[in-house]
C-alpha cells in the first residue's frame, strides 16, 4: 500500500471529496481525532481515508485508495486549464 504525507494539500480537501464522489465514493462518519475524510464505495474492499497530523501544516496523509485517487485528482487538475483555454478559442 502506498502512502504519502505531502500529496493532498489541506486547501484542496473539499475539491478532492467532490472528485471522489464523482467516482462513486460516499462520505461516512469520521472515527477518531485525526480522520478528516472517510469514504466507502460499493464493491471496494476497505475505506478511503485521509488523516491529519499534529505536525502537519500544509498537507494531509493519504494511503491506499486515497493515495491513488489523490494522484488522479491532481492529474485531472493539470489538464483542466488547457481544456478551458482551448474551448475559449
Buried (B, 14 or more C-beta within 10 A) or exposed (E): EEEBBEBBBEEBBEEBBEBBEEEEBEEBEEEEEBBBBBBBBEEEEEBBBBBBEEEBEEBBBBBBBBBBBBBEBBEEEEEEEEEEEEEEE
